[in-house]
Amino acid sequence: MTEKRNFEDITGMWKRRKTVNGATETHFYGQIRNKITLNPGDKVHMYETRAKNKSAKDPQFHLKVLRNVNESS
């Protein structure tokens, strides 16, 4: 029987653009507030937020992890 896997939220992410010497660079940033451990086989996903009434302070993306389920356990 397959086990349903849930995403664990790691952090909110914000997207910023900066122009350096005429070239625009895009970067993402977030701040992790709790200790996390990523294990071999875990998958990290970044999703755009679905919030309809978000403010400028709300994250634009969410970084999440989908844990690897060991099939032999």
GICOR-V49568 format. One record per residue. RES is the residue in three letters. SS is DSSP state (~ for helix, > for strand, _ for the rest). Layout:
RES/SS
RES/SS
//
This chain:
MET/_
THR/_
GLU/_
LYS/_
ARG/_
ASN/_
PHE/>
GLU/>
ASP/>
ILE/>
THR/>
GLY/>
MET/>
TRP/>
LYS/>
ARG/>
ARG/>
LYS/>
THR/>
VAL/>
ASN/_
GLY/_
ALA/>
THR/>
GLU/>
THR/>
HIS/>
PHE/>
TYR/>
GLY/_
GLN/_
ILE/_
ARG/_
ASN/_
LYS/_
ILE/_
THR/_
LEU/_
ASN/_
PRO/_
GLY/_
ASP/_
LYS/>
VAL/>
HIS/>
MET/>
TYR/>
GLU/>
THR/_
ARG/_
ALA/_
LYS/_
ASN/_
LYS/_
SER/_
ALA/_
LYS/_
ASP/_
PRO/_
GLN/_
PHE/>
HIS/>
LEU/>
LYS/>
VAL/>
LEU/>
ARG/_
ASN/_
VAL/_
ASN/_
GLU/_
SER/_
SER/_
//
